Amino acid sequence: QGRCRCSLPEAFKADSTSCCEAMPAEAEKQEVDMAAEEATEKTEAKAEEAEVKDEKEEKEAKEEEGEEEAREVAAKKEPEKPKEQEEDAADAPRTKISPASVDINSADATLNVMPTAGNKLIMPITEGGFQHLLAGFRTTAGIKSGRYMFEVKILDLHNRNDQQGSHSRIPMPRQLIRLGLSTAGSSLILADGGSDGVSIDSEGFFVFEKARKKVSQKCGRDATMALLVNMDEASPNANTISIFKDGVRVCEPQAIPEKLRGKPLFPTITYKNVTLQVNFGPEPLAPLPFKCHLLASAATTDVEVAEVPKPSDGKYEVVFPVGLPDQGYFDWVDSFLEKNPGYVELSDRKILEWASKSGLWRPKNQGPSNDKPDMKFGIREMDDMSVKRLLSNIAPVACQNFIVPELRANLLAHERKDALSKFALPNFKKTAAVIMGEPTAEYKAKVKDIILAEKKNKVELERKKKAAEEERKRVLEEKKKKAEEARKAAKRKRDGEEEEAKEDEPDEAKEEAKAEDEEVVVQLTDEEKDLTHRKMANPDMTESVLAKSYADFSLPSKEEGFDDITYHWQPEGDVAKLLKDWVFAKKLTQRVEDLKPGDSFKESWSQWQKSIQEWRKLASEWKDPNKRKALLAKRAEAKKKEAEEKGDEAPKEDPEVDVDDLDVFSVDNVSDIGNGEPLFANFVYEDWFLLSTRYEIHLLLHSFKKDLND
């Protein structure tokens, strides 16, 4: 077997070849066999590997094909996002505004905006109910053209666990930032439903008027939000706004509505429960993918800078309107604010409007009055008027002009003094504006315009409701008609009949739309033309409040602390007479709510109760013969004793008295008409009732006059 014979036993050595002869041939043969086996195994392994590889490649190809198909479907569903079209801003040698001229407009900010660190940090008030109210401010520079940006960095989020009622709805989210644009003099609260501003908030929503859509991702603590305003007509993104987060675009360009174009648009920031770092330039906190100028580096031709108004005499003005309820008081206030947009209103109705714009929910019914509307939100700080108390402490230290339309309080001397004491600082001029009597022609024309606008809005609303109902019916009829046609077509197809030619039908929808676009024409009735003041949905003052205070209504005087008193409708003498006559007329009809019975009334009433009980007892005893005899004996004994004391003769018998012919007014003592008989001896129940009623009326009339002391 190819082994060396040296290693074999002797018995086998003779038949064995030598190792030199056997080993090479056998070894070579063995190696060849082994190599052949290995080659076969390798070939089989390679074949298996190739088969597995082919299967794998085939599977991957199918997967790639499926992914490609999926990508194609997705591409069809979602269009490919466009590449960044904004280009680097050119460093054109143009005159630029001073960076210091771009700042927060302190005269165009809500009273809960708290700037610090040179207006670079903006903080909110988070106490006394202000954590539920949005804060807002505009910048001093309005953009007219060009492309500019400004930034805010969210430094802190404020969280509070507030007590709330079971029916309250605290608006969410608790922390919010809105960056946007607004026109001068418009609302400082972005996204309040008006058409004077547009914004994108930290939740990623683009809002204009009542339309709201998701366009961006959410921004939280430590994020830097940049609003890019592109009003460069040469840019592909002209008249758009975009949001960038930490220098990265997170929002496609959103078109600025047509209503806002062609006007200077002021960057506006609305926020709640956050601390912000505000940056208007010249260098960005988080650079964008392209070079862009900040607002503080704007060209003078591209922006309109609004100067913060300052009083000519160094004093801000506080106006206290004084007028009568339901005689145009709040219409005059609204007209004043239209003419003087730089004045801030301090009143309950303004707090209510502020809360509504901040998203706080309450029943639609405003009640109970325009002067003191219902403030029930189900939130403790709002319901207990904590906001108003805190606001009254903030306003006197703010450098702004104010109007305080508190109808009842401004008619009462002690209330006026309390209000004036809050503005005791020398930088305020305190003015009383008296609006009583026959209004001016301008005011009357304004009232008629308001009434006409209300009637027009009412007609338009009714027309829209009617059109919506008709459209609903039309769509329903159209669906029924199509279903009927489909049924008939299917029947004809089954019967092998030809399809009928369709006749052209008039487009009712276009005709209705045309009718809807027609201008609404309304006119005032003769009665409305004669109106001096319009009637509002709620009274200016409730009857109970008016009854308790109208008798003390008075005109303001400089002795109370006013620097100036102006009479807008009629002179002082006419107004004084008018107020006196008005109060007198109210006294004839108005219930006195706080009247209390005096000591004199109580004493007289107690004496009356005692007297009538004694009289009824005496009448009852007189009707009893035995008791009558005792009464007469007692009366005779008393007369005899009285005569003895005086030294007179004993009295004779009592004269006869004809009760039917008796003059009751000649009787000195109702308990004895002269013969011992009481005047009321024959009274029955009705007589006693009439007697009590007559005396009660007598006592009430005289006590009312005495206790009223008017």
Secondary structure, DSSP 8 states (H G I E B T S, - for coil): ----GGGS-HHHHTTS--HHHHHHHHHHHHHHHHHHHHHHHHHHHHHHHHHHHHHHHHHHHHHHHHHHHHHHHHHHHS-----------------B--GGG-SEEEEEE-TTEEEETTTTEEEE--STTGGGS-EEEEESEEE-SEEEEEEEEEEEE------B-TT----S-SSEEEEEEE-TTS-SSTTSS-SSEEEEETTSEEEETTEEEE-S----TT-EEEEEEEE-TTSTT-SEEEEEETTEE-S--EE--GGGTTS-BEEEEEEESEEEEEE-SSS-SS--SS---BGGG-BTTTEEE------TTS-EEEEEEEE-TTSSHHHHHHHHHHH-TTEEE-SHHHHHHHHHHTT----S---B-SSSB----SBHHHHTTHHHHHHHHHGGGSSSEEE---TTGGGSHHHHHHHHHHT-STTEEEEEEEE-SS--HHHHHHHHHHHHHHHHHHHHHHHHHHHHHHHHHHHHHHHHHHHHHHHHHHHHHHHT-----------HHHHHHHHHHS-------HHHHT-SS---SS-SS-HHHHHHHGGG-----GGGT-SEEEESSS-HHHHHHHHHHHHHHHHHH---TT----HHHHHHHHHHHHHHHHHHHHHHHHHSHHHHHHHHHHHHHHHHHHHHHHT-----------GGG--GGG-SBTTBSSSS--TTTT--HHHHHHHHHHHHHHHHHHHHHHHH--
